[in-house]
Amino acid sequence: MSETSPNLDLPLVQPAQAQKHVTVNEALLRLDALTQACVESRSLLVQPAGPENGQAWILPEGASGDDWSGFPAGSLALFRDNAWQALS
């Protein structure tokens, strides 16, 4: 059995998995970010200093910042729960 869904790469609950709510909540939060996504910019090169929870950017080539520099160009950089996450 796969660990993620084929299209949105959502985490799937595994047989005999403990704390199933963690996996389900992660999938719901990812769906929340990906469906009807609203991005701030797709040309901003420098990681913003004070993003708000739920804000997202499409990363251009050459994006810089502590987190953004490690994310692939074209990915969706989402700020959630005081941390950056790259969704592709």
Secondary structure, DSSP 8 states (H G I E B T S, - for coil): --SB-TTT--B---TT-S-HHHHHHHHHHHHHHHTT---S-SS--B--SS--TT-EEE--TT-BSTTGGGS-TT-EEEEETTEEEEE-
